[in-house]
């Protein structure tokens, strides 16, 4: 029986700056990755009384790590611990 691998991440969603620090990328590279669709981001919502959406881009870090680990290990016998 194979043991389950545990991976710890700080939170399920992170900003572009936090993602860049965690993964060792430049912030501009992370922004380009989100614009090209290589990273999944939370959809921005229109605030009441506003005409345009705004705010920081929040990257779905848990989903990114899950895909990365599944591709590297070749199996899904792992768990991601948030916090």
NUPAGU-573990 format. One record per atom (N, C-alpha, C, O, CB): residue in one letter; chain; x, y, z. Coordinates in nm, 4 decimals, padded with zeros to 6 digits. Atoms other than C-alpha are relative to their C-alpha. Glycine has a CB too. Layout:
// NUPAGU-573990
> A, A, X, Y, Z
...
This chain:
// NUPAGU-573990
> X, A, 00.0835, -00.1173, 00.0000
> X, A, 00.0000, 00.0000, 00.0000
> X, A, 00.0886, 00.1245, 00.0000
> X, A, 00.1823, 00.1351, 00.0791
> X, A, -00.0953, -00.0007, 00.1212
> X, A, -00.0783, -00.1226, 00.0115
> X, A, 00.1373, 00.3379, -00.0980
> X, A, -00.0520, 00.1058, 00.0961
> X, A, -00.1732, 00.1215, 00.1107
> X, A, -00.0031, 00.0527, -00.1440
> X, A, 00.0461, -00.1056, -00.0906
> X, A, 00.1293, 00.6223, 00.1546
> X, A, -00.0540, 00.1197, -00.0779
> X, A, -00.0197, 00.1408, -00.1942
> X, A, 00.1143, 00.0446, 00.0926
> X, A, 00.0556, -00.1206, 00.0600
> X, A, -00.0643, 00.9391, 00.0825
> X, A, 00.0977, 00.1144, 00.0237
> X, A, 00.1467, 00.1321, 00.1353
> X, A, -00.1411, 00.0332, 00.0590
> X, A, -00.0923, -00.1131, -00.0082
> X, A, 00.1541, 01.2432, 00.0117
> X, A, -00.0797, 00.1239, 00.0389
> X, A, -00.1847, 00.1513, -00.0191
> X, A, 00.0757, 00.0220, -00.1357
> X, A, 00.0670, -00.1209, -00.0457
> X, A, 00.0569, 01.5625, 00.1939
> X, A, 00.0774, 00.1227, -00.0464
> X, A, 00.1992, 00.1309, -00.0301
> X, A, -00.0146, -00.0001, 00.1535
> X, A, -00.0596, -00.1244, 00.0476
> X, A, 00.1213, 01.9048, 00.0418
> X, A, -00.0707, 00.1144, 00.0704
> X, A, -00.1936, 00.1217, 00.0709
> X, A, -00.0107, 00.0135, -00.1562
> X, A, 00.0565, -00.1138, -00.0723
> X, A, 00.0727, 02.2230, 00.2443
> X, A, 00.0141, 00.1273, -00.0836
> X, A, 00.1200, 00.1563, -00.1391
> X, A, 00.0692, 00.0174, 00.1374
> X, A, -00.0012, -00.1291, 00.0682
> X, A, -00.0220, 02.5539, 00.0855
> X, A, -00.0615, 00.1037, 00.0943
> X, A, -00.1429, 00.0679, 00.1795
> X, A, -00.0782, -00.0065, -00.1367
> X, A, 00.0481, -00.1011, -00.0948
> X, A, -00.0941, 02.8873, 00.2611
> X, A, -00.1488, 00.0301, -00.0114
> X, A, -00.2149, 00.0484, 00.0908
> X, A, 00.0765, 00.1267, -00.0192
> X, A, 00.1425, -00.0266, 00.0170
> X, A, -00.4400, 02.9495, 00.1117
> X, A, -00.0444, -00.0497, -00.1375
> X, A, 00.0380, -00.0763, -00.2251
> X, A, -00.0308, 00.1517, 00.0166
> X, A, 00.0538, 00.0522, 00.1253
> X, A, -00.6690, 02.8357, -00.1682
> X, A, 00.0144, 00.0997, -00.1142
> X, A, 00.0351, 00.0607, -00.2291
> X, A, -00.1457, -00.0372, 00.0175
> X, A, -00.0181, -00.1040, 00.1020
> X, A, -00.6475, 03.1687, -00.3523
> X, A, 00.1081, 00.0967, 00.0460
> X, A, 00.1184, 00.1285, 00.1645
> X, A, -00.1335, 00.0760, -00.0276
> X, A, -00.1081, -00.0945, -00.0307
> X, A, -00.3519, 03.4055, -00.3698
> X, A, 00.0002, 00.1106, -00.1046
> X, A, -00.0548, 00.0944, -00.2136
> X, A, 00.1386, -00.0720, 00.0044
> X, A, -00.0138, -00.1100, 00.0953
> X, A, -00.2758, 03.7384, -00.5358
> X, A, 00.1172, -00.0303, -00.0933
> X, A, 00.1913, -00.1264, -00.0728
> X, A, 00.0210, 00.1365, 00.0738
> X, A, -00.1093, 00.0218, 00.0950
> X, A, -00.0340, 03.7697, -00.8263
> X, A, 00.1364, 00.0149, 00.0683
> X, A, 00.2296, -00.0591, 00.0369
> X, A, -00.0112, 00.0987, -00.1178
> X, A, -00.1262, -00.0200, -00.0714
> X, A, 00.2406, 03.8988, -00.5943
> X, A, 00.0323, -00.1197, 00.0893
> X, A, 00.1467, -00.1649, 00.0927
> X, A, -00.0060, 00.1283, 00.0840
> X, A, -00.0218, 00.1172, -00.0853
> X, A, 00.1956, 03.6105, -00.3478
> X, A, 00.0370, -00.1221, -00.0835
> X, A, 00.1249, -00.1994, -00.0456
> X, A, -00.1254, -00.0295, 00.0838
> X, A, -00.0299, 00.1126, 00.0874
> X, A, 00.1948, 03.3583, -00.6331
> X, A, 00.1433, 00.0083, -00.0517
> X, A, 00.2142, -00.0922, -00.0572
> X, A, -00.0986, -00.0046, -00.1172
> X, A, -00.1358, -00.0188, 00.0504
> X, A, 00.5154, 03.5055, -00.7728
> X, A, 00.1025, -00.0352, 00.1070
> X, A, 00.2037, -00.0984, 00.0768
> X, A, 00.0203, 00.1445, -00.0474
> X, A, -00.0927, 00.0321, -00.1093
> X, A, 00.6863, 03.4776, -00.4339
> X, A, 00.0016, -00.1488, 00.0307
> X, A, 00.1082, -00.2057, 00.0544
> X, A, -00.0373, 00.0777, 00.1256
> X, A, 00.0079, 00.1424, -00.0331
> X, A, 00.5637, 03.1225, -00.3703
> X, A, 00.0652, -00.0879, -00.1062
> X, A, 00.1310, -00.1869, -00.0740
> X, A, -00.1450, -00.0410, 00.0180
> X, A, -00.0479, 00.0848, 00.1091
> X, A, 00.6583, 02.9862, -00.7117
> X, A, 00.1318, 00.0457, -00.0616
> X, A, 00.1890, -00.0255, -00.1441
> X, A, -00.1035, -00.0063, -00.1066
> X, A, -00.1281, -00.0467, 00.0520
> X, A, 00.9677, 03.1972, -00.7862
> X, A, -00.0073, 00.0616, -00.1382
> X, A, 00.0919, 00.0619, -00.2111
> X, A, 00.0957, -00.1122, -00.0029
> X, A, 00.0167, -00.0685, 00.1281
> X, A, 00.8277, 03.3796, -01.0898
> X, A, 00.0086, 00.1508, 00.0209
> X, A, -00.0009, 00.1991, 00.1337
> X, A, -00.1350, -00.0382, -00.0659
> X, A, 00.0114, -00.1448, -00.0034
> X, A, 00.8427, 03.7489, -01.1743
> X, A, -00.1492, 00.0354, -00.0049
> X, A, -00.2297, -00.0394, -00.0605
> X, A, 00.0790, 00.0665, -00.1191
> X, A, 00.1406, -00.0410, -00.0060
> X, A, 00.5177, 03.9380, -01.1153
> X, A, -00.0559, 00.0210, -00.1403
> X, A, -00.1707, -00.0148, -00.1669
> X, A, -00.0155, 00.1289, 00.0831
> X, A, 00.0459, -00.0204, 00.1375
> X, A, 00.4948, 04.0367, -01.4828
> X, A, -00.0265, -00.1335, -00.0706
> X, A, -00.1206, -00.1449, -00.1492
> X, A, 00.1035, 00.0814, -00.0788
> X, A, 00.0203, 00.1322, 00.0579
> X, A, 00.5304, 03.6717, -01.5834
> X, A, -00.1315, -00.0596, 00.0483
> X, A, -00.2039, -00.1213, -00.0298
> X, A, 00.1168, -00.0929, 00.0352
> X, A, 00.1244, 00.0524, -00.0557
> X, A, 00.2434, 03.5775, -01.3524
> X, A, -00.1197, 00.0699, -00.0637
> X, A, -00.2196, 00.0052, -00.0949
> X, A, -00.0028, 00.0174, 00.1532
> X, A, 00.1092, -00.0742, 00.0645
> X, A, 00.0238, 03.8519, -01.5000
> X, A, -00.0216, -00.0486, -00.1431
> X, A, -00.1356, -00.0631, -00.1872
> X, A, 00.0297, 00.1513, 00.0005
> X, A, 00.0120, 00.0508, 00.1369
> X, A, 00.0983, 03.7278, -01.8517
> X, A, -00.0615, -00.1396, -00.0010
> X, A, -00.1419, -00.1722, -00.0884
> X, A, 00.1376, -00.0023, -00.0687
> X, A, 00.0553, 00.1355, -00.0081
> X, A, 00.0194, 03.3709, -01.7475
> X, A, -00.1504, 00.0032, 00.0251
> X, A, -00.2235, -00.0790, -00.0302
> X, A, 00.0698, -00.0797, 00.1109
> X, A, 00.1442, -00.0105, -00.0249
> X, A, -00.3227, 03.4777, -01.6154
> X, A, -00.0725, 00.0547, -00.1229
> X, A, -00.1837, 00.0114, -00.1528
> X, A, -00.0274, 00.0901, 00.1222
> X, A, 00.0632, -00.0556, 00.1192
> X, A, -00.3973, 03.6822, -01.9288
> X, A, -00.0090, -00.1031, -00.1117
> X, A, -00.1061, -00.1041, -00.1874
> X, A, 00.0769, 00.1223, -00.0483
> X, A, -00.0012, 00.1031, 00.1039
> X, A, -00.3056, 03.3897, -02.1554
> X, A, -00.0832, -00.1223, 00.0360
> X, A, -00.1042, -00.2098, -00.0480
> X, A, 00.1413, -00.0426, -00.0276
> X, A, 00.0829, 00.1128, -00.0412
> X, A, -00.5196, 03.1476, -01.9533
> X, A, 00.0781, -00.1184, 00.0540
> X, A, 00.0214, -00.2262, 00.0717
> X, A, -00.0823, -00.0450, -00.1143
> X, A, -00.0806, 00.1088, -00.0548
> X, A, -00.2326, 02.9378, -01.8180
> X, A, -00.0255, -00.0183, 00.1489
> X, A, -00.0023, -00.1266, 00.2027
> X, A, 00.1481, 00.0261, -00.0247
> X, A, 00.0371, 00.0059, -00.1409
> X, A, -00.3424, 03.0174, -01.4614
> X, A, -00.1477, 00.0353, 00.0129
> X, A, -00.1960, 00.1292, -00.0504
> X, A, 00.0883, 00.0960, 00.0858
> X, A, 00.1414, -00.0301, -00.0218
> X, A, -00.7019, 03.0072, -01.3448
> X, A, -00.0120, 00.1078, 00.1063
> X, A, 00.0570, 00.1041, 00.2081
> X, A, -00.0788, -00.1272, 00.0416
> X, A, 00.0209, -00.1094, -00.0938
> X, A, -00.8229, 03.3202, -01.1690
> X, A, -00.1485, 00.0098, 00.0331
> X, A, -00.2344, -00.0282, -00.0465
> X, A, 00.0525, 00.1341, -00.0582
> X, A, 00.1383, -00.0238, -00.0382
> X, A, -01.1379, 03.4057, -00.9780
> X, A, -00.0580, 00.1071, -00.0904
> X, A, 00.0096, 00.2054, -00.1208
> X, A, -00.0109, 00.0414, 00.1488
> X, A, 00.0598, -00.1061, 00.0808
> X, A, -01.3799, 03.6018, -01.1926
> X, A, -00.0252, 00.1240, 00.0850
> X, A, -00.0698, 00.1146, 00.1993
> X, A, -00.1313, -00.0482, -00.0641
> X, A, 00.0239, -00.1254, -00.0707
> X, A, -01.4000, 03.9663, -01.0940
> X, A, -00.1468, 00.0364, -00.0136
> X, A, -00.2091, 00.0119, -00.1169
> X, A, 00.0908, 00.1140, -00.0547
> X, A, 00.1410, -00.0359, -00.0011
> X, A, -01.7419, 04.0973, -01.0009
> X, A, -00.0178, 00.1514, -00.0026
> X, A, 00.0661, 00.2268, 00.0466
> X, A, -00.0689, -00.0592, 00.1226
> X, A, 00.0346, -00.1413, 00.0052
> X, A, -01.9030, 04.4310, -01.0661
> X, A, -00.0592, 00.0403, 00.1347
> X, A, -00.1591, -00.0167, 00.1785
> X, A, -00.0997, 00.0295, -00.1164
> X, A, 00.0480, -00.0486, -00.1292
> X, A, -01.9498, 04.6161, -00.7380
> X, A, -00.1218, 00.0896, -00.0208
> X, A, -00.1319, 00.1568, -00.1235
> X, A, 00.1118, 00.0766, 00.0752
> X, A, 00.1180, -00.0860, 00.0139
> X, A, -02.2817, 04.7937, -00.6769
> X, A, 00.0389, 00.1469, -00.0147
> X, A, 00.1220, 00.1978, 00.0605
> X, A, -00.0925, -00.0173, 00.1206
> X, A, -00.0270, -00.1409, 00.0232
> X, A, -02.2761, 05.1484, -00.8114
> X, A, 00.1220, 00.0275, -00.0858
> X, A, 00.1540, 00.1438, -00.1107
> X, A, 00.0160, 00.0681, 00.1291
> X, A, -00.1197, -00.0168, 00.0827
> X, A, -01.9658, 05.0901, -01.0255
> X, A, -00.0312, -00.0346, -00.1450
> X, A, -00.1246, -00.1096, -00.1733
> X, A, 00.1158, -00.0879, 00.0524
> X, A, 00.0180, 00.0291, 00.1414
> X, A, -01.9354, 05.0821, -01.4038
> X, A, 00.0976, -00.1046, -00.0513
> X, A, 00.0719, -00.1705, -00.1521
> X, A, 00.0146, 00.1258, -00.0801
> X, A, -00.1034, 00.0944, 00.0421
> X, A, -01.6213, 04.8681, -01.4267
> X, A, 00.0375, -00.0925, 00.1156
> X, A, 00.0251, -00.0570, 00.2328
> X, A, 00.1248, 00.0753, -00.0513
> X, A, -00.0490, 00.0909, -00.1036
> X, A, -01.4894, 04.5666, -01.2435
> X, A, 00.1375, 00.0469, 00.0442
> X, A, 00.2092, 00.1109, -00.0327
> X, A, 00.0051, -00.1473, -00.0513
> X, A, -00.1306, -00.0417, -00.0499
> X, A, -01.1847, 04.6243, -01.0283
> X, A, 00.0480, -00.0943, 00.1081
> X, A, -00.0179, -00.1932, 00.1403
> X, A, -00.0054, 00.1432, 00.0534
> X, A, -00.0562, 00.0808, -00.1069
> X, A, -00.9664, 04.4807, -00.7586
> X, A, 00.1163, -00.0840, -00.0481
> X, A, 00.1477, -00.0892, -00.1670
> X, A, -00.1059, -00.0886, 00.0596
> X, A, -00.1148, 00.0841, 00.0309
> X, A, -00.6723, 04.2468, -00.7412
> X, A, -00.0436, -00.1313, -00.0638
> X, A, -00.1517, -00.1831, -00.0359
> X, A, 00.0812, -00.0273, 00.1261
> X, A, 00.0235, 00.1308, 00.0587
> X, A, -00.6540, 03.9327, -00.9487
> X, A, 00.0327, -00.1060, 00.1035
> X, A, 00.1417, -00.1051, 00.1608
> X, A, 00.0841, -00.0200, -00.1289
> X, A, -00.0207, 00.1087, -00.0951
> X, A, -00.6931, 03.6269, -00.7256
> X, A, 00.0161, -00.1301, -00.0783
> X, A, -00.0737, -00.1704, -00.1522
> X, A, -00.1188, -00.0097, 00.1018
> X, A, -00.0324, 00.1230, 00.0715
> X, A, -00.5305, 03.3091, -00.8589
> X, A, -00.0441, -00.1188, 00.0844
> X, A, -00.0247, -00.1202, 00.2059
> X, A, 00.1523, -00.0080, -00.0321
> X, A, 00.0435, 00.1213, -00.0691
> X, A, -00.6775, 02.9693, -00.7704
> X, A, 00.1220, -00.0905, 00.0201
> X, A, 00.1511, -00.1776, -00.0619
> X, A, -00.1128, -00.0741, -00.0807
> X, A, -00.1281, 00.0659, -00.0265
> X, A, -00.3579, 02.8356, -00.6138
> X, A, -00.0168, -00.1488, 00.0292
> X, A, 00.0671, -00.2293, -00.0111
> X, A, 00.0702, 00.0674, 00.1169
> X, A, 00.0222, 00.1417, -00.0320
> X, A, -00.5027, 02.5082, -00.4842
> X, A, -00.0187, -00.0817, -00.1279
> X, A, 00.0334, -00.1927, -00.1394
> X, A, -00.1233, -00.0162, 00.0922
> X, A, 00.0209, 00.0698, 00.1267
> X, A, -00.6161, 02.4114, -00.8337
> X, A, 00.1295, -00.0114, -00.0805
> X, A, 00.1562, -00.1140, -00.1429
> X, A, -00.1061, 00.0719, -00.0824
> X, A, -00.1284, 00.0005, 00.0698
> X, A, -00.2783, 02.5067, -00.9815
> X, A, 00.0916, -00.1079, 00.0579
> X, A, 00.1521, -00.1852, -00.0163
> X, A, 00.0675, 00.1386, 00.0095
> X, A, -00.0866, 00.0985, -00.0651
> X, A, -00.0904, 02.2956, -00.7252
> X, A, -00.0476, -00.1416, -00.0259
> X, A, 00.0334, -00.2321, -00.0459
> X, A, 00.0064, 00.0256, 00.1497
> X, A, 00.0552, 00.1331, 00.0253
> X, A, -00.3248, 02.0013, -00.7760
> X, A, 00.0385, -00.0492, -00.1392
> X, A, 00.0816, -00.1634, -00.1551
> X, A, -00.1530, 00.0014, 00.0152
> X, A, -00.0371, 00.0380, 00.1362
> X, A, -00.2646, 01.9997, -01.1519
> X, A, 00.1499, -00.0252, -00.0124
> X, A, 00.1924, -00.1195, -00.0792
> X, A, -00.0428, 00.1082, -00.0984
> X, A, -00.1455, 00.0131, 00.0066
> X, A, 00.1113, 02.0470, -01.1059
> X, A, 00.0462, -00.1303, 00.0636
> X, A, 00.1279, -00.2019, 00.0057
> X, A, 00.0675, 00.1186, 00.0689
> X, A, -00.0416, 00.1211, -00.0707
> X, A, 00.1482, 01.7646, -00.8545
> X, A, -00.0481, -00.1248, -00.0728
> X, A, 00.0250, -00.2234, -00.0820
> X, A, -00.0531, 00.0008, 00.1436
> X, A, 00.0524, 00.1156, 00.0727
> X, A, -00.0747, 01.5278, -01.0517
> X, A, 00.0842, -00.0283, -00.1244
> X, A, 00.1089, -00.1443, -00.1575
> X, A, -00.1470, 00.0234, -00.0394
> X, A, -00.0830, 00.0190, 00.1193
> X, A, 00.1365, 01.5858, -01.3644
> X, A, 00.1388, -00.0519, 00.0367
> X, A, 00.1937, -00.1362, -00.0342
> X, A, 00.0123, 00.1316, -00.0780
> X, A, -00.1345, 00.0408, -00.0393
> X, A, 00.4673, 01.5423, -01.1783
> X, A, 00.0043, -00.1407, 00.0586
> X, A, 00.0967, -00.2169, 00.0304
> X, A, 00.0559, 00.0978, 00.1000
> X, A, -00.0001, 00.1319, -00.0643
> X, A, 00.3729, 01.2353, -00.9749
> X, A, -00.0576, -00.1088, -00.0897
> X, A, -00.0174, -00.2248, -00.0804
> X, A, -00.0786, 00.0055, 00.1293
> X, A, 00.0616, 00.0989, 00.0874
> X, A, 00.1607, 01.0642, -01.2380
> X, A, -00.1134, -00.0749, 00.0654
> X, A, -00.1638, -00.1712, 00.0076
> X, A, 00.1022, -00.0970, -00.0467
> X, A, 00.1135, 00.0629, -00.0677
> X, A, -00.1085, 00.9668, -00.9857
> X, A, -00.0680, 00.1045, 00.0876
> X, A, -00.0214, 00.2179, 00.0991
> X, A, 00.0458, -00.1234, 00.0851
> X, A, 00.0753, -00.0962, -00.0812
> X, A, -00.3613, 01.1278, -00.7563
> X, A, -00.0081, -00.0435, 00.1464
> X, A, -00.1063, -00.0129, 00.2140
> X, A, -00.1410, 00.0179, -00.0568
> X, A, -00.0015, 00.0422, -00.1403
> X, A, -00.2663, 00.9713, -00.4198
> X, A, 00.0725, 00.1046, 00.0841
> X, A, 00.1801, 00.0799, 00.1385
> X, A, 00.0678, -00.1390, 00.0155
> X, A, -00.0554, -00.1075, -00.0806
> X, A, -00.1997, 01.2990, -00.2461
> X, A, -00.1158, 00.0836, 00.0525
> X, A, -00.2276, 00.0785, 00.0011
> X, A, 00.1007, 00.0872, -00.0821
> X, A, 00.1008, -00.0914, -00.0509
> X, A, -00.3862, 01.5507, -00.0394
> X, A, 00.0642, 00.1371, 00.0201
> X, A, 00.1819, 00.1489, 00.0543
> X, A, -00.0620, -00.0532, 00.1328
> X, A, -00.0476, -00.1368, -00.0157
> X, A, -00.3545, 01.9259, -00.0256
> X, A, -00.0621, 00.0574, 00.1263
> X, A, -00.1843, 00.0615, 00.1407
> X, A, -00.0347, 00.0874, -00.1248
> X, A, 00.0439, -00.0587, -00.1269
> X, A, -00.3746, 02.0866, 00.3192
> X, A, 00.0135, 00.1511, -00.0116
> X, A, 00.1216, 00.2037, -00.0381
> X, A, 00.0835, -00.0554, 00.1216
> X, A, 00.0013, -00.1459, 00.0105
> X, A, -00.4737, 02.4520, 00.3173
> X, A, 00.0103, 00.0594, 00.1400
> X, A, -00.0671, 00.0265, 00.2299
> X, A, -00.1289, 00.0503, -00.0725
> X, A, -00.0123, -00.0701, -00.1286
> X, A, -00.3539, 02.6694, 00.6011
> X, A, 00.1287, -00.0230, 00.0720
> X, A, 00.1492, 00.0311, 00.1806
> X, A, -00.1093, -00.0391, 00.0884
